[in-house]
Amino acid sequence: MEMPRFSLVVWTRETNEVFFRDFMESMVAQTYDNWELYIIDEGQGSRIGTIASEFFPEDHRVHYRQLRTNRGKAYAYNIGFHFALVNGAKRSQSGEEPGYILVSDQHDRLSPNALALMAEYAKSSPDVIYADQDELVGVDRMSPHFKPEFNKELLMRRNYIGEFLAISHSAVRRIGEFQEKLTYATVYDYLLRAMEREMTFVRVPALICHQRVIPVENRKAYQQLQEKMMREHRMVAEASLRRRDISATLESGSDSSYWKVNYFGEDAYAHPRDYMLLRSQGVRPLSRHNVEKMYGLLRQKDVAVVGARFIKSGFTIDNCGYIYDEEGATYPAFYNQKLFRPTYEQMAQIPRDVSMVDAAYCMIDAKVYRKLGGFDPKLSGRDVMLDFCLRVRKAGLRVVVNPEVIVRNNAKSIDSSQESRELLQQRWDEVLSLGDPMYNPNMNMGLENFSLMQF
């Protein structure tokens, strides 16, 4: 694949000219040249067009259009996407591949290598490309958001992907237009519709987008705005569940960064042949309705394994799923972190897709277990579950950890033998070498995981 063209669509309204100039400066600094910019301006009497021409005089790559009416982000994006698709179709007639349409906020700043890195990850022809990001307060960068590869369960509870992303022209045609009735969850709705069509997502594990944070002047008005945004995002998530005929209720999470999705699993005891509930000696459940909670998740057609959050003495976490390194060594996620304290991005509180759960207490789809041939008796220790979960994921199914299911394991774990480790590495060498897709390579590996590296 040749290096793709990126068509950036930026909606401007109530623009801070200083911050917009900062965005334009970051476009000038791009090391990748195959791009074009569509500025869709809803600001009445704004100077956006003049500023754009100052940065890019007589540059055919920059297109400015001022709208006569204020109809919101979705309408502006639809206008910008239309122009990008039309021009892309014209270029394709001369042999150029259509490329990607990228959305970015008017006040954000892109790293100089942002488009170059996205072009590298476009070589595998994914439908959607997203990236890590941090926050820009004045001239200071802080609060890095390091993201996993596509995580369906997490996306149903928050838009962890964000609003800086690139979508292929072919994917845009399949998804259709942005929903203009939405005000705040425009991009989130688009992502869920892409997910429903089983499109491919790729993450760029680098901080290439610096999201501008503007100081709050009226905290009460800001809180009210956050509540409106949360309600609309939840409404969009509920609509996605209905479209997929999944029964669930939504409610607020422990903070405003996510919401809970409660799948209906009350009939778990009426369908005992659907699943296997593994429980080792020494495991003591501490939460209620665990079977129902796990079965509710397992009822999704693409979920094969559901695990729990394990705690130990002192109200600390023993594991909330596992991560693995390039040699196949496994580490308990959030090990030794406090149960009632915030964790990184609240990830120890939110059900999410993982690469492996603790076999001491988990639920497995019985048909999948039989189809995959069960556990491998040649392996030992954690290698047994890692091997099974890798086979599950290879089959296109998901492994989910549900932190709402809390247990304690009083028994000692069995270490993997040297023979087991060598067999696992030989069998999964190619997969292991790519790293754990549900973990971010910019974070610490080992027992002190889900914490930031020291550079």
Sequence and secondary structure as in RCSB ss.txt:
>XXXX:A:sequence
MEMPRFSLVVWTRETNEVFFRDFMESMVAQTYDNWELYIIDEGQGSRIGTIASEFFPEDHRVHYRQLRTNRGKAY
AYNIGFHFALVNGAKRSQSGEEPGYILVSDQHDRLSPNALALMAEYAKSSPDVIYADQDELVGVDRMSPHFKPEF
NKELLMRRNYIGEFLAISHSAVRRIGEFQEKLTYATVYDYLLRAMEREMTFVRVPALICHQRVIPVENRKAYQQL
QEKMMREHRMVAEASLRRRDISATLESGSDSSYWKVNYFGEDAYAHPRDYMLLRSQGVRPLSRHNVEKMYGLLRQ
KDVAVVGARFIKSGFTIDNCGYIYDEEGATYPAFYNQKLFRPTYEQMAQIPRDVSMVDAAYCMIDAKVYRKLGGF
DPKLSGRDVMLDFCLRVRKAGLRVVVNPEVIVRNNAKSIDSSQESRELLQQRWDEVLSLGDPMYNPNMNMGLENF
SLMQF
>XXXX:A:secstr
     EEEEEEESS  HHHHHHHHHHHHT S   EEEEEEE  TT  HHHHHHHHSTT TTEEEEE SS   HHH
HHHHHHHHHHHHHHHHHHTT    EEEE  TT EE TTHHHHHHHHGGG  SEEEEEEEEEETTEEEEEE   S 
 HHHHTTS  S S EEEEHHHHHHH    TT SS HHHHHHHHHHHTT  EEEEEEEEEEEE    S HHHHHHH
HHHHHHHHHHHHHHHHHHTT  EEEEE SSTT EEEEE  TTGGG GGGEEEEE TTEEE SSSHHHHHHHHHTS
TTEEEEEEEEEETTTEEEESSEEE TT  EEETTTT BTTS  GGGTTTS EE SB  TTEEEEEHHHHHHTTS 
 TT  TTHHHHHHHHHHHHTT EEEEEEEEEEEE S      HHHHHHHHHHHHHHHTT  TTS TTB  SSS S
SB   
